Amino acid sequence: MKRITTITCMATAAVLLTACSSKPETAYETTKVERGNISTSVTATGTIEPVTSVEVGTQVSGIVSHIYVDYNSVVTAGQVIAELDRTNLISELETSRANLTSAQSSLQYQEANYNRYKQLYDKGLISANDFEQARLSYVQAQQQVTTARQSVKRAETNLGYATITSPINGVVLSKAVEEGQTVAASFSTPTLFTIAQDLTDMRVIADIDEADIGDVREGQRVSFTVDAFPDDVFQGAVTQVRQQPTTESNVVTYEVVISAPNADLKLKPGLTANVTIFTLEKNNVLTVAAKALRFSPNEALIAEDESIEGSDAPNKLWVRKGKVFKAIPVEIGVTNGTLTEIVSGIDAGTEVLADMVFGEVEEETAQENSNPFMPKRPGSNNKKK
């Protein structure tokens, strides 16, 4: 609550220039120390996305033979969602198995040959060089069998990749292929589907300016709106402040992750959120207008019969009791620039001085009196009576 009280004071410099002998009135604006809430906030924009989403691809190339899901399909972990043509993959598996059989046959021969050469070498009937050659051929045959087994295993795995299953329980957000389309996995894994795990648990990725990121902490309350539902205010909390900066057009921002419960499924992936992060919140505390702490009576402008009782305290509020201006030392807490918390030193309801307002002096009249060459206002009397 503000109240204006007036007293007579010495003339100001502006009034002295008018050569007016009367003193202008000075008004003191007052405010009360009251209980209230102090808060500061940071605003930003962000994008809504699922907390967990998986891009499902394929590690083998081929033609998509069957697709069993569509957009918004609900899937479970392990559910078959697509299949690739298996003709070439089955052929590769059969070839690998044939190579394994051949390698095993060769190993049997080389093992028997090695045993014969060993017996002859032990009796001194062949040279060491012939024996080492037989041993080398046997070792190489063992390695070929091992390689052939790995080829069979790889071919079986690739054949399994032809059946594409969902890795998580969720909802299909996107489908990038159709039946009959060829996918190539030569250089990178192509994305076939994007599956969101739980659309009732979303999050907002907000970009916070470098000037504001220092005040943002995990656990702070957040409210945000989306254009799709302008009348709804959604609530969340800061869950992560990422350290990696992003620079665009010389503007540095940091990503902040905000929880966004979505039980009614109003929030959709990709919506733009207008975010307000409450970096400071103190409720039901003693507060006063911040400018009251900056106020100080000017000895040169008070009346001759008034006095000042000052204080050396770094923070003080001023009250006016009769003709005495008295300073009350106070201990302050947090501030948001408009309101400041009062920790101790003064009681709620106390009326304190906040500002000084001089009596009105008509600017145009002052200009006319100080400059005779200025044009007169329309309708004014240019002649003295």
WOTASUL-V369272 format. One record per residue. N is the residue number from 1. SS is DSSP state (A for helix, B for strand, O for the rest). Layout:
n	ss
N	SS
N	SS
This chain:
n	ss
1	O
2	B
3	B
4	B
5	B
6	B
7	B
8	B
9	O
10	O
11	O
12	O
13	A
14	A
15	A
16	A
17	O
18	O
19	O
20	O
21	O
22	O
23	O
24	O
25	B
26	B
27	B
28	B
29	B
30	B
31	B
32	B
33	O
34	B
35	B
36	B
37	B
38	B
39	B
40	B
41	B
42	B
43	B
44	B
45	B
46	B
47	B
48	B
49	B
50	B
51	O
52	O
53	B
54	B
55	B
56	B
57	B
58	B
59	O
60	O
61	O
62	B
63	B
64	B
65	B
66	B
67	B
68	O
69	O
70	O
71	O
72	O
73	O
74	B
75	B
76	O
77	O
78	O
79	O
80	B
81	B
82	B
83	B
84	B
85	O
86	O
87	A
88	A
89	A
90	A
91	A
92	A
93	A
94	A
95	A
96	A
97	A
98	A
99	A
100	A
101	A
102	A
103	A
104	A
105	A
106	A
107	A
108	A
109	A
110	A
111	A
112	A
113	A
114	A
115	A
116	A
117	A
118	A
119	A
120	A
121	A
122	A
123	O
124	O
125	O
126	O
127	O
128	A
129	A
130	A
131	A
132	A
133	A
134	A
135	A
136	A
137	A
138	A
139	A
140	A
141	A
142	A
143	A
144	A
145	A
146	A
147	A
148	A
149	A
150	A
151	A
152	A
153	A
154	A
155	A
156	A
157	A
158	A
159	A
160	A
161	A
162	O
163	B
164	B
165	B
166	O
167	O
168	O
169	O
170	B
171	B
172	B
173	B
174	B
175	B
176	O
177	O
178	O
179	O
180	O
181	O
182	B
183	B
184	O
185	O
186	O
187	O
188	O
189	O
190	B
191	B
192	B
193	B
194	B
195	B
196	B
197	O
198	O
199	O
200	O
201	B
202	B
203	B
204	B
205	B
206	B
207	B
208	B
209	B
210	O
211	O
212	O
213	A
214	A
215	A
216	O
217	O
218	O
219	O
220	O
221	B
222	B
223	B
224	B
225	B
226	B
227	O
228	O
229	B
230	B
231	B
232	B
233	B
234	B
235	B
236	B
237	B
238	B
239	B
240	B
241	B
242	B
243	B
244	B
245	B
246	B
247	B
248	B
249	O
250	O
251	B
252	B
253	B
254	B
255	B
256	B
257	B
258	B
259	B
260	B
261	B
262	O
263	O
264	O
265	O
266	O
267	O
268	O
269	O
270	O
271	O
272	B
273	B
274	B
275	B
276	B
277	B
278	B
279	B
280	B
281	B
282	B
283	B
284	B
285	B
286	B
287	B
288	B
289	B
290	A
291	A
292	A
293	A
294	A
295	O
296	O
297	O
298	O
299	O
300	O
301	O
302	O
303	O
304	O
305	O
306	O
307	B
308	B
309	B
310	O
311	O
312	O
313	O
314	O
315	O
316	B
317	B
318	B
319	B
320	B
321	B
322	O
323	O
324	B
325	B
326	B
327	B
328	B
329	B
330	O
331	B
332	B
333	B
334	B
335	B
336	O
337	O
338	O
339	B
340	B
341	B
342	B
343	B
344	B
345	O
346	O
347	O
348	O
349	O
350	O
351	B
352	B
353	B
354	B
355	B
356	B
357	B
358	B
359	O
360	O
361	O
362	O
363	A
364	A
365	A
366	A
367	A
368	A
369	A
370	A
371	O
372	O
373	O
374	O
375	O
376	O
377	O
378	O
379	O
380	O
381	O
382	O
383	O
384	O
385	O
